[in-house]
């Protein structure tokens, strides 16, 4: 039976009591990280993510052309168009497929719905005029089918409606489940690349590139799960991540390449009469819960000061696949030109100015090398 290495990183910051040690143990069974904190079983990560099991009541086609957009198949009057800004308000019980195509340098697609739906990208090239290119306010599962070549970009500044979130060039309140055989390129200069306030899942053979100069490349608040496909991710802003989640990050297949170069974010923290500076660095992957590598490939390069390869607050489970991490940056609190490894391959993404560095990790699971806790010269 395959053995799984578990890294339980208890603490990594220097305190008055000294540096706590990493703990490594093994188990015969991997930890199940498929559950997502959601009160509705229908909305949990699992079998319901397969689009082939869904029956759609209607297909609405939307085509952008410069400063205008045309709509076909909207007999119910659910779609409103203002120039190249398209808004859907599905107040029916219909499960609708939205097919998006065409091109606009100053348009948008915004969706309100209490039902699950599919967004089919069919040769769409869309740049948000005042925020996200696609802004999905529906909290239900949204299937994203990628066909042909597609590209999305956000505006450098956002004008968001009061009481709403809008956190990325492709933003969703609910789950985003990607499939298809096409390609999608997302360029973000205002906020993150692709964000779900629920979970992100990648199931097909689609190729997705997401780069952000302002936020994370990908963020799934509750979870991120990669089953297949090609992901090429980049983040250059200070303290940002290639993949970020408050929950688990699980890789079951596909090929994921992450390049991160953002520096640290410094914050003054006062406790009693003492004030210290805490630094939060960038990371290729940040999972506030468990990180699981079951299959596929993951390659991370981080050149940001104090950056890490994979950062986790709980367990790191390596059951299969190949992981390669290269960290070439300087330490927290040191000059950006100082030689030596940065935050390291494993560990939390924040530390104090006196924290030690950890050597960058490069491994093929299930073999793993425990990172060293040595200072860079």
N, C-alpha and C positions, 0 to 999 in steps of 0.2 A: 504494500500500500504506500502511496506517495506521502512523504513527510512534508510538512509545511513549516517553514521558519516563521516565527512570530517575533517582531520587534515591539516590545512594549516600552515606549520612551517615557519614563516617569518624569524626568525633569532635565533641562539642559542648560539652564541659566545659572550663573555664579550667584551665590548668596553668601551671607556671613558664615554659614555653616559649611561652605564649600560646594563643590560640584557633585551632584548625585550621579550615580552610574546607570548606564543603559542596562536593560535586562533582556536576555535572549532565551527563549524556550522553544520547544518543538511540540507539535501535536499531530495526531494521526488523521484528524478530520479538519477541513477548512471551516472557518466561521461563516455562517450564513449572513450575508449583508444585503439581501435583496429587499428586505422590508423597508418601507418608507413611512414616516410618521404622517399618516393621513387617515382620518376617521371613516372615509368611505372606501370599502373594499374595491369598488369598481375603479377607483382612481389610484390604486396602489400599483407600484412597479411589478409587472408580471406578465401573464399570458394575455391580458387585455391590451398589451402594447402591439400586438400583431394586427396590422391593418387589413390583412386578408380575411379576418373574421368580422369585419365591419360592413354593414349594408348602408349605403348612402341614399338619401331620399332625393337629392337634387345636386346638380353641378352648376355653379355660376362661374362664368369666364370673365376675367377682367384683363384688359389690355391697355398698357400705358403707351402714349406717344407724345413725347416732349412734355408740354404743359397741360395735357389733357389725358383722360382715360375713358374707355368705353366699357360697357357692361352688357353681358348677354346671359339669359337664363334666369333673370331675377323677376319672375312673375309676381312675387309677393311684395316687391318694393322694399327689400331689406337693405339695399345698398344706396348710399348717397355719394355723390361726386361733386367736389368743388375744385375745379382745375385738375390738378394731378393728385389731389388728396382724396383718397377713397376710404369711406367708413362703412362698415357692416354692423348692423344691429339686429341680430337674429333673436327675435322674441318668440319664435315658434318652437315646436318640438321636433323640427326636422334636423337630421344629421346631414350637413352640407359639405360638399367638396368645392373648394375655391381654387380655380386654376389661374395662376398669375403669369403674365408674359408681357413683353414689350420693354420699353426703356423710358426713363425719366430721370433727369438730373436734379429735380426738385419736387419729388412726390412722396407718397406714403401710403401704407395700407394699415388700417386700424380695425380691430375686430372686437365686438362685444357679443357674447353668446353664453347661454346657460346649458348648451349641449356640446358634446364632443364634435370635432370637425377635422377636416384635412385641408392643408395648404399645399398645393402642388405647384412647384416652381418649374416653369416650362420656358426657359430662355428669358428670365427676368433680369433686368439691370436697373436697379432702383436706388436712388440716393435720397435720404430724408431731407426735407426742406427745413425743418425746425426741430429735429430730434431723430428718433428711430426711423428706419426704413419700414420695418414691420413691427407693429405694436399690438400685441395680442393681450387684451384685457380679460379674456375668458379664463376662468380657473379650471376649466375642463381639459381633458386630454386633447392635444392637437397633434395630428400626424403631419409630418413634413416630408413630402415626397420630392426628391431632387431628380429632375429630368433635364438633360441637356446642360448647357453652360449658363450659370447664374452668378450674379454679383450683387451685393448689398453694401451700402455705406451709410453712416449716420452723419448728422450735421455736427459741426464743431461745438455748437452750443445748443442746449435743449430748451424748449418752451413746453412744459408739461402741464396738462390740465390739473386743476386743484383736486386733491384727494386721490390721485392716481400715481402709480409708479411707472417709470420709463427708464430702464437701467442699461440699455444696450442697443446697438444697431439692429439686432433682432432680439426683441424682448417678449417674454410671455409670463403672465401670472400663473398659468397652469403648466402641465407637463408638455414637453416637446419630445416627440419620438421621430427620429430621422430614419429614412429608408430611401431606396432608389438606386439608380446606376449612374446618375449625372454628377456634376460638380457644382459647388457653391463656394464663392470667395466673399468673405466679410471683412470690410475695412472700417475700423472704428477710430475716430479722432476725438469724439466727445465723451464717450463712456466705454463700456465693455463691448466685446464682439457679439457673443451670443449668451443670453442669460434667461434662465427660468427661475421663477420664485418657488417652483416645485422641483421637479427633477428633469435631467437631460438623459436621453438614451439614444444610442446610435446602433442601428440594427442591420442596415443594408450594406451594399458595396459602394456607396456614395463616397466621393472625395470632397472633404470640407477643409477650407483654409480660413482661419480666423486670426486677424492681427489687430491689436489695439495699442495705441500710444497713450491711452488715458485710463484704461481699466484692465480687468482680466480678459484673457482671450475667450475662455469658456467659464461659465458659472452655473451650476445647478444647486440651488440652495439646499434642497433636501438630499440629493444624491446625483452622482454622475455615473453612468454605466455605458461602457463601450464594448459592444459585442462583435462588431465588424466594421469594415470601411477604413478609409485613410483620413487621418486628421493631421493637419500641419498648423501648429499654433505658435503665436508670438505675442509677447507682452513686453513693453519697454518702459512703462511708468514705474516710479518708485514704489516698492512694496507690493506690486501686483503679481498675479500668478498666471501660468498657462492654463491650468485647470484648478478651479476653486469650488469647494463645497463645505457646507456646515455639517453634512452627513458623510456617507461613505463614498469612496471612489473605487469602482470595480472595473477591471479590464479583463474581458473574456476572449479577446481576439482583435484582429485588425492591426494596423500600423499607425502608431502615434508618435509624432516628432514635435518636440517643444523647444523653442528658443526664447530665453528670458534674459533681459539685460538691465532691468530697473534696479536702482540703488535702494537705500534704506529710507524709512520714514522715522524721524526722531520725535519722541514725545516726552515731555517733562512730567514725572509722576512724583507727587508729594505724599509721604506717609509720616505723620507726626511732624517732627522737626527736620526730617531728612528728605531731600529732593534728589532723585536720580533721573538719568536719561535712559529711556528704553527705546530700542531700535527694532523695527519690524522690517524684515528683508523680503525680497522676492523669492519665488519658488516655482519650480516646474509644475509640481502638483501639491495642492494643499487640501488635506482631508481632515476635518475636525473630528470625524469618526474613524472608521477603519479604512485602510488602503489594502486592496486585494489585487494581486496579479495572478491570473489563472492561465492565460494564453495570450498569444500575439506578441507584438514588440512595442517597447516604449523607449524612446531616446530623448534625453534631456541635456541641454547645454545652458548653463547659467553663468553669465559674466557680470552680473550685478553685484555691487558691494554688499557683503554679508548675506548673499543669496544661498538658497538650498536647492537640492534636486527634488526630493520628495519630503514634504513636511506633514507630520501627522500627530494628532493629540492622543491617539489610542494605539491600535495595533497595525503593523505592516505585515501582510501575509503574502508569501511568495510560493505559489503552488505550481507555476509553469510559466512558459514564455521567456522572453529575454528583456532585461532591463539594463540600459546603459546611461550612466549619469556622469557628466563632466562639469565640474565647477572650477572656474578659473579666476574668481574675483578675490578681492582683499577682505580682511576681517571687518566685523562691526567696529565702529569707532576708530578705524584706522584710515590713513590717507588712501584715496582711490588709486594712487600709483604704487602703493606698497605691495611688494610681491608676496605671494603665499596664497593658499587656498582660502575660500570664503566660508560661508556658513556650513557647507558640507553637504553630504549626500542625504543624510537622514536627520530628522529632529523637528521640533517646533519652529515656527517661522518668526519668533520674536526672542530677544535676548537682551542682556544689558551690555554696556560698553566694555565690560571686563570678561565677557563670555569667551570660552575657548573656541577654536575652530575645530571642525571635524573634517577628515579627509574625504574627498569626493569618492562616491561609490560607483563601481561599474561591475555588473554581474549578470549571469544567466541563471534565472531561477530554475530549480529550487536552491541552488548553491547561493550563499551570500557571505559577505565579509563584514564583520562588525566594524563600524567606523571608529577611528581613533579619536580620543579627546586630547589632542596635543595643540599647543600654540604654534602658530606659524612664526617662522624666524623673520 
